[in-house]
């Protein structure tokens, strides 16, 4: 697999530090504000298509960016009005306000216009907006045909993705780097389509979005074992194990074994073995990954098989009932010398690690450090974290994935990537992207089974 990187993600504090580094290198704050405003004006002009524009300008640097955008739009012939909230702070924001010679009204007096550029509040907001501001913002955004938010819709918590009174945006232009709120929680509903302009700010971070992977076809002399043997443990609900096995088979594995008996269902290419042979597969060095959890059940015999898998030297994917059986006893995973991946949904995650106080990224990082495993914290905002502090966030799938069995497909797909030799983070990133793309290809109202035939098509798009 050829590596590919997604877009950088930073917290509000990290963004401030990156900006301060730019200033320390000799770039004036006013110049950076001009860059930001120019990026906003470019996007606003593209979407406005000549319609009147209302620019909302707050008292901080976000408002300074808005004033630059208003000036540049006006200079290019657009009909622009500025609605200001208070007087700008001293410094660059005040200087940009002084350069604006067009119409300015108070936010409360602003008339509705078809295009709104929201520059009231940007990154760093942690308290709810005042009710009167929420009301005015909602009035203007609701009446507009299109709203472009500068960095974040006003009223979004940057690091958590919490809604603190935001009216939302059609498009959000992130400046410098993406922020967690663009990808997490209520930000998925409020930010609309997210664009990024780096405005010349160097960003050093191990947090990134999940990018489309770049995959290579099997080498000329590949065979089933070099492509990876995946063993899937079948429990009380065999349908879930079938989904995981089929996903592994169609996700690139060379050999898939379903352990726990043959119920006569599934592709003929999948090999069936009795539960008594599970330990033999765990001892076999050719077994590239073991998937435990989909439809496993929670009885004593399954607990013993889970213990054997954790104690083995095989790479391991734990999902569903396996996570419930482990519960709060997560320390037992730390001693594993081979890769371990956990794929909890939010309920399973909370039962294992508690609800916690941090953002979804913070909590997933803490879980990875506690277990020594790669955590795939599933959801509309899937967060992948490693014990080393790497983070990947994916929010580009399909809402139709919210149906039974799709997590089993992801577990099997992750098994295929891990058994094929990918490093745990790369395997998780690839599996999550392919899973989301298969859902897009499957269309609307699909069942989990419908994802399987879409996996080869998703893989084909990634071949280089």
C-alpha positions as CSV (number, residue, x, y, z in Angstrom):
1,X,0.0,0.0,0.0
2,X,1.2,3.5,-0.9
3,X,0.7,6.0,2.0
4,X,-1.5,8.9,1.6
5,X,-2.3,11.7,4.1
6,X,-5.5,13.5,4.8
7,X,-6.0,17.1,5.8
8,X,-4.6,18.4,9.1
9,X,-6.8,18.9,12.1
10,X,-5.8,21.2,15.0
11,X,-7.4,22.4,18.2
12,X,-8.1,26.1,18.9
13,X,-4.9,26.2,21.0
14,X,-2.8,24.5,18.4
15,X,-4.1,26.9,15.8
16,X,-3.2,29.9,17.9
17,X,0.3,28.5,18.4
18,X,0.7,27.9,14.6
19,X,-0.3,31.5,14.0
20,X,2.0,32.8,16.6
21,X,4.9,30.9,14.9
22,X,4.0,32.7,11.6
23,X,4.1,36.1,13.3
24,X,7.4,35.2,15.0
25,X,8.8,34.4,11.5
26,X,8.2,38.0,10.5
27,X,4.8,37.9,8.9
28,X,2.6,40.7,10.3
29,X,-0.8,39.8,11.6
30,X,-2.4,42.2,9.2
31,X,-0.8,40.3,6.3
32,X,-2.2,37.0,7.5
33,X,-5.6,38.7,7.9
34,X,-5.5,39.9,4.3
35,X,-4.7,36.4,3.2
36,X,-7.7,35.1,5.1
37,X,-10.0,37.8,3.9
38,X,-8.9,37.2,0.3
39,X,-9.7,33.5,0.6
40,X,-13.2,34.3,2.0
41,X,-13.9,36.9,-0.7
42,X,-12.9,34.4,-3.4
43,X,-15.3,31.7,-2.1
44,X,-18.1,34.2,-1.4
45,X,-17.9,35.6,-5.0
46,X,-17.9,32.1,-6.4
47,X,-21.2,31.3,-4.6
48,X,-22.8,34.7,-4.7
49,X,-23.0,34.9,-8.5
50,X,-23.7,38.7,-8.3
51,X,-26.4,38.5,-5.6
52,X,-26.3,41.1,-2.7
53,X,-24.0,40.1,0.2
54,X,-24.4,40.7,3.9
55,X,-21.1,40.4,5.8
56,X,-21.4,39.8,9.6
57,X,-18.4,41.1,11.4
58,X,-17.6,40.5,15.1
59,X,-15.2,42.4,17.3
60,X,-12.3,39.8,17.1
61,X,-10.0,38.6,14.4
62,X,-12.8,36.7,12.7
63,X,-14.5,40.0,12.2
64,X,-11.2,41.4,10.8
65,X,-11.2,38.6,8.2
66,X,-14.8,39.5,7.4
67,X,-13.9,43.2,6.9
68,X,-11.2,42.3,4.5
69,X,-13.6,40.1,2.6
70,X,-16.2,42.8,2.5
71,X,-13.6,45.3,1.1
72,X,-12.4,43.0,-1.6
73,X,-15.9,42.0,-2.7
74,X,-16.9,45.6,-2.9
75,X,-13.8,46.4,-5.0
76,X,-14.7,43.6,-7.4
77,X,-18.2,45.1,-7.9
78,X,-20.4,43.2,-5.5
79,X,-23.2,44.9,-3.6
80,X,-21.9,44.5,0.0
81,X,-23.3,45.6,3.4
82,X,-21.6,45.0,6.7
83,X,-23.5,44.2,9.9
84,X,-21.2,44.8,12.9
85,X,-21.4,43.4,16.4
86,X,-19.6,45.9,18.6
87,X,-16.4,47.8,18.0
88,X,-13.3,45.8,16.8
89,X,-10.4,45.2,19.2
90,X,-7.2,47.1,18.8
91,X,-4.7,45.9,16.3
92,X,-5.2,44.2,12.9
93,X,-9.0,43.8,13.3
94,X,-9.4,47.6,14.0
95,X,-7.1,48.4,11.1
96,X,-9.3,46.4,8.7
97,X,-12.4,48.0,10.0
98,X,-10.9,51.4,9.3
99,X,-10.2,50.4,5.6
100,X,-13.8,49.7,5.0
101,X,-15.7,52.7,3.6
102,X,-18.9,51.1,2.7
103,X,-22.2,50.7,4.5
104,X,-22.2,49.5,8.2
105,X,-25.3,48.7,10.3
106,X,-25.7,47.2,13.7
107,X,-26.4,43.5,13.7
108,X,-29.8,44.0,15.2
109,X,-30.7,46.4,12.3
110,X,-29.4,44.4,9.5
111,X,-31.8,43.5,6.7
112,X,-32.0,40.1,5.2
113,X,-29.9,39.5,2.1
114,X,-29.6,36.4,-0.1
115,X,-25.9,35.8,0.7
116,X,-24.5,35.9,4.2
117,X,-20.8,35.8,5.2
118,X,-20.7,34.8,8.8
119,X,-17.6,36.4,10.6
120,X,-19.1,37.1,14.0
121,X,-17.1,34.5,16.0
122,X,-14.5,31.9,14.9
123,X,-12.3,29.5,16.8
124,X,-11.9,29.5,20.6
125,X,-15.6,30.0,21.5
126,X,-16.5,27.9,24.6
127,X,-19.5,29.7,26.1
128,X,-23.0,29.8,24.6
129,X,-23.9,32.9,22.6
130,X,-26.2,35.4,24.2
131,X,-29.9,34.8,23.3
132,X,-30.3,38.1,21.4
133,X,-27.3,37.3,19.2
134,X,-28.6,33.8,18.6
135,X,-31.9,35.3,17.5
136,X,-30.4,37.8,15.1
137,X,-28.0,35.3,13.6
138,X,-30.9,32.8,13.1
139,X,-33.0,35.5,11.5
140,X,-30.4,36.5,8.9
141,X,-29.2,33.0,8.1
142,X,-32.7,31.6,7.8
143,X,-33.6,34.3,5.3
144,X,-30.5,33.9,3.2
145,X,-30.2,31.6,0.2
146,X,-26.6,30.8,1.1
147,X,-24.3,31.3,4.1
148,X,-20.5,31.1,4.1
149,X,-19.0,30.8,7.6
150,X,-15.5,32.0,8.2
151,X,-13.5,29.2,9.9
152,X,-16.6,28.0,11.9
153,X,-20.3,28.9,12.0
154,X,-20.6,31.4,14.8
155,X,-21.7,29.5,18.0
156,X,-19.7,26.3,17.5
157,X,-17.3,24.9,20.1
158,X,-14.0,24.5,18.2
159,X,-12.6,21.4,20.0
160,X,-15.8,19.4,20.9
161,X,-18.2,20.1,18.0
162,X,-20.8,21.3,20.4
163,X,-23.5,23.7,19.3
164,X,-23.4,26.8,21.4
165,X,-26.1,28.7,19.5
166,X,-25.0,28.3,15.9
167,X,-27.5,28.9,13.1
168,X,-25.3,26.8,10.7
169,X,-23.8,27.4,7.3
170,X,-24.2,26.1,3.8
171,X,-20.4,26.2,3.4
172,X,-17.7,26.7,6.0
173,X,-14.2,27.9,4.9
174,X,-11.7,26.6,7.4
175,X,-8.5,28.7,7.6
176,X,-5.1,27.2,8.2
177,X,-6.3,23.7,9.1
178,X,-9.5,21.8,9.9
179,X,-10.8,22.0,13.4
180,X,-12.4,19.1,15.4
181,X,-15.8,20.9,15.1
182,X,-15.8,20.5,11.3
183,X,-15.8,16.7,11.8
184,X,-17.3,15.9,15.2
185,X,-20.7,15.9,16.9
186,X,-23.1,18.7,16.0
187,X,-20.5,20.2,13.7
188,X,-21.5,17.7,11.1
189,X,-25.0,19.3,10.9
190,X,-23.9,22.9,11.4
191,X,-20.8,23.4,9.2
192,X,-22.4,22.3,5.9
193,X,-19.8,21.6,3.2
194,X,-16.3,22.3,4.5
195,X,-13.5,23.8,2.4
196,X,-9.9,24.5,3.5
197,X,-7.4,27.2,2.6
198,X,-4.1,26.9,4.4
199,X,-3.4,30.7,3.9
200,X,0.3,29.9,4.2
201,X,0.3,28.7,7.8
202,X,2.6,25.7,8.3
203,X,0.9,23.0,10.3
204,X,2.7,20.2,12.1
205,X,0.2,17.7,13.5
206,X,-0.4,13.9,13.8
207,X,-4.2,14.5,13.6
208,X,-5.6,14.2,10.1
209,X,-8.7,13.3,8.2
210,X,-9.0,9.8,6.6
211,X,-7.9,10.2,3.0
212,X,-8.7,8.0,0.0
213,X,-6.1,5.2,0.2
214,X,-3.7,4.4,-2.6
215,X,-3.6,0.6,-3.0
216,X,-1.5,-1.8,-5.1
217,X,-2.8,-5.0,-6.7
218,X,-1.3,-8.3,-5.5
219,X,2.3,-8.9,-6.7
220,X,2.7,-11.4,-9.6
221,X,3.8,-14.2,-7.3
222,X,1.3,-13.7,-4.5
223,X,-0.7,-16.6,-3.2
224,X,-3.4,-17.1,-0.7
225,X,-1.2,-17.0,2.4
226,X,0.9,-14.0,1.4
227,X,-2.4,-12.1,0.7
228,X,-3.4,-13.0,4.3
229,X,-5.4,-15.6,6.2
230,X,-8.2,-14.2,8.3
231,X,-9.9,-16.4,10.9
232,X,-13.4,-15.3,12.1
233,X,-14.8,-16.8,15.3
234,X,-18.4,-17.7,15.0
235,X,-20.7,-17.6,18.0
236,X,-24.4,-17.7,18.8
237,X,-25.4,-15.4,15.9
238,X,-23.8,-16.9,12.8
239,X,-25.1,-14.2,10.5
240,X,-22.8,-11.6,12.0
241,X,-19.8,-13.9,11.5
242,X,-20.9,-14.5,7.9
243,X,-20.9,-10.8,7.2
244,X,-17.4,-10.4,8.7
245,X,-16.1,-13.4,6.8
246,X,-17.6,-12.3,3.5
247,X,-16.2,-8.8,4.0
248,X,-12.7,-10.2,4.7
249,X,-13.0,-12.3,1.5
250,X,-14.1,-9.5,-0.7
251,X,-11.9,-7.0,1.1
252,X,-8.6,-8.5,-0.2
253,X,-7.8,-11.5,2.0
254,X,-6.4,-14.5,0.3
255,X,-7.9,-17.1,2.6
256,X,-10.8,-16.8,5.1
257,X,-11.7,-19.4,7.7
258,X,-14.9,-19.3,9.7
259,X,-14.5,-21.1,13.0
260,X,-17.5,-22.6,14.8
261,X,-19.2,-25.0,12.4
262,X,-20.7,-24.9,8.9
263,X,-24.3,-23.7,8.7
264,X,-24.4,-24.1,4.9
265,X,-24.5,-20.4,4.1
266,X,-22.0,-18.1,2.6
267,X,-19.5,-18.3,-0.3
268,X,-18.0,-21.6,-1.1
269,X,-14.6,-20.0,-1.0
270,X,-14.8,-19.6,2.8
271,X,-13.4,-22.5,4.7
272,X,-15.3,-23.8,7.8
273,X,-13.6,-25.3,10.8
274,X,-15.1,-26.6,14.1
275,X,-14.5,-24.6,17.3
276,X,-12.1,-27.3,18.5
277,X,-9.6,-26.2,15.8
278,X,-9.6,-22.5,17.0
279,X,-6.5,-23.0,19.1
280,X,-4.7,-24.6,16.1
281,X,-5.4,-21.6,14.0
282,X,-4.1,-19.3,16.8
283,X,-0.9,-21.3,16.8
284,X,-0.5,-21.2,13.0
285,X,1.9,-18.5,12.0
286,X,0.1,-18.3,8.6
287,X,-2.9,-16.8,10.4
288,X,-2.6,-13.1,9.6
289,X,-5.5,-11.8,11.6
290,X,-8.2,-13.1,13.9
291,X,-11.6,-11.4,14.2
292,X,-13.5,-12.0,17.4
293,X,-16.8,-10.5,18.4
294,X,-19.4,-10.2,15.6
295,X,-22.4,-12.2,16.9
296,X,-20.1,-14.0,19.4
297,X,-22.5,-14.1,22.3
298,X,-21.4,-13.8,25.9
299,X,-21.5,-17.4,27.4
300,X,-18.6,-19.0,29.1
301,X,-17.3,-21.0,26.2
302,X,-17.1,-17.8,24.1
303,X,-15.3,-16.1,26.9
304,X,-12.7,-18.9,26.9
305,X,-12.2,-18.5,23.2
306,X,-11.7,-14.8,23.6
307,X,-9.1,-15.4,26.3
308,X,-7.3,-17.7,24.0
309,X,-7.3,-15.1,21.2
310,X,-6.0,-12.4,23.5
311,X,-3.3,-14.6,24.7
312,X,-2.2,-15.6,21.2
313,X,0.5,-14.1,19.1
314,X,-1.9,-13.3,16.2
315,X,-3.0,-9.8,15.2
316,X,-6.5,-9.3,16.6
317,X,-9.6,-7.4,15.8
318,X,-12.1,-7.2,18.7
319,X,-15.7,-6.1,18.0
320,X,-19.2,-6.4,19.4
321,X,-19.7,-9.0,22.1
322,X,-15.9,-9.4,22.6
323,X,-15.8,-5.8,23.8
324,X,-18.7,-6.4,26.1
325,X,-17.0,-9.5,27.5
326,X,-13.9,-7.5,28.2
327,X,-15.8,-4.6,29.8
328,X,-13.7,-2.4,32.1
329,X,-10.9,-5.1,32.2
330,X,-9.1,-3.3,29.4
331,X,-5.6,-3.6,31.0
332,X,-5.5,-7.3,29.9
333,X,-4.9,-6.1,26.3
334,X,-1.8,-4.1,27.1
335,X,0.6,-7.0,27.2
336,X,-0.1,-8.1,23.6
337,X,3.0,-8.1,21.5
338,X,1.1,-8.2,18.2
339,X,-1.3,-5.6,16.8
340,X,-4.7,-5.2,18.4
341,X,-7.6,-3.2,17.0
342,X,-10.9,-2.4,18.8
343,X,-13.9,-1.3,16.9
344,X,-16.5,0.0,19.4
345,X,-19.6,2.0,18.7
346,X,-20.3,4.8,21.2
347,X,-22.3,2.6,23.6
348,X,-19.6,-0.1,23.7
349,X,-16.9,2.6,24.1
350,X,-18.7,4.1,27.1
351,X,-19.1,0.7,28.8
352,X,-15.4,0.0,28.4
353,X,-13.9,3.4,29.1
354,X,-16.6,5.5,30.8
355,X,-18.2,8.6,29.4
356,X,-15.4,10.9,30.2
357,X,-15.2,14.7,29.8
358,X,-13.0,15.3,26.8
359,X,-13.9,15.4,23.1
360,X,-14.4,12.3,21.1
361,X,-10.8,12.6,19.9
362,X,-9.4,13.1,23.4
363,X,-11.3,10.1,24.8
364,X,-10.3,7.8,21.9
365,X,-6.7,8.8,22.3
366,X,-6.9,8.0,26.0
367,X,-8.5,4.6,25.3
368,X,-5.7,3.8,22.8
369,X,-3.0,4.7,25.4
370,X,-4.8,2.6,28.1
371,X,-5.1,-0.5,26.0
372,X,-2.1,-0.3,23.7
373,X,-4.5,-0.9,20.8
374,X,-5.6,1.0,17.8
375,X,-9.2,2.2,18.5
376,X,-11.7,2.7,15.8
377,X,-14.4,4.6,17.6
378,X,-17.3,4.3,15.2
379,X,-20.1,6.7,14.3
380,X,-21.0,9.4,11.8
381,X,-17.7,10.9,13.1
382,X,-15.5,7.9,13.2
383,X,-12.3,8.6,15.2
384,X,-9.2,6.3,14.8
385,X,-6.5,6.7,17.4
386,X,-3.2,4.9,18.2
387,X,-1.3,4.6,21.4
388,X,1.4,6.8,19.9
389,X,-1.0,9.7,19.6
390,X,-1.9,9.6,15.9
391,X,-5.5,10.5,15.0
392,X,-7.5,10.0,11.9
393,X,-11.1,11.2,11.6
394,X,-13.7,10.1,9.0
395,X,-17.1,11.8,8.5
396,X,-17.6,11.1,4.8
397,X,-19.6,7.9,4.8
398,X,-23.3,7.4,4.5
399,X,-26.2,7.9,7.1
400,X,-27.6,4.6,5.7
401,X,-24.7,2.8,7.5
402,X,-26.9,3.1,10.7
403,X,-28.3,-0.4,10.2
404,X,-27.5,-3.8,11.8
405,X,-24.5,-5.7,10.6
406,X,-22.5,-2.9,9.0
407,X,-20.1,-3.0,12.0
408,X,-19.5,-6.7,11.3
409,X,-18.6,-5.8,7.7
410,X,-16.0,-3.3,9.0
411,X,-14.5,-5.8,11.4
412,X,-14.0,-8.3,8.6
413,X,-12.6,-5.7,6.2
414,X,-10.2,-4.5,8.9
415,X,-9.1,-8.2,9.3
416,X,-8.3,-8.4,5.6
417,X,-6.2,-5.3,5.6
418,X,-4.3,-6.3,8.7
419,X,-3.7,-9.9,7.5
420,X,-2.5,-8.5,4.2
421,X,0.5,-6.9,6.0
422,X,-0.7,-3.3,6.5
423,X,0.4,-1.6,9.7
424,X,-2.5,-1.3,12.2
425,X,-3.2,2.5,11.6
426,X,-3.0,2.1,7.8
427,X,-5.2,-1.0,8.0
428,X,-7.8,0.9,10.1
429,X,-7.7,4.0,7.8
430,X,-8.1,1.9,4.7
431,X,-10.9,-0.3,6.1
432,X,-12.9,2.8,7.3
433,X,-12.5,4.5,4.0
434,X,-13.5,1.5,1.9
435,X,-16.4,0.8,4.2
436,X,-17.7,4.3,3.8
437,X,-17.2,4.2,0.0
438,X,-19.0,0.9,-0.3
439,X,-21.9,2.4,1.5
440,X,-22.0,5.3,-1.0
441,X,-21.9,2.8,-3.9
442,X,-24.7,0.8,-2.3
443,X,-27.0,3.8,-2.4
444,X,-30.1,4.1,-0.2
445,X,-31.8,1.9,2.3
446,X,-29.3,-1.0,1.9
447,X,-28.8,-3.9,4.2
448,X,-25.3,-4.7,5.5
449,X,-25.1,-7.7,3.1
450,X,-25.4,-5.2,0.2
451,X,-22.0,-3.6,1.2
452,X,-20.1,-6.8,0.3
453,X,-20.4,-6.7,-3.5
454,X,-19.5,-3.0,-3.4
455,X,-16.1,-3.6,-1.7
456,X,-14.2,-4.7,-4.8
457,X,-15.6,-1.7,-6.6
458,X,-14.3,0.6,-3.8
459,X,-10.9,-1.1,-3.9
460,X,-10.7,-0.7,-7.6
461,X,-11.0,3.0,-7.3
462,X,-7.9,3.1,-5.1
463,X,-5.6,0.9,-7.2
464,X,-2.5,2.7,-8.5
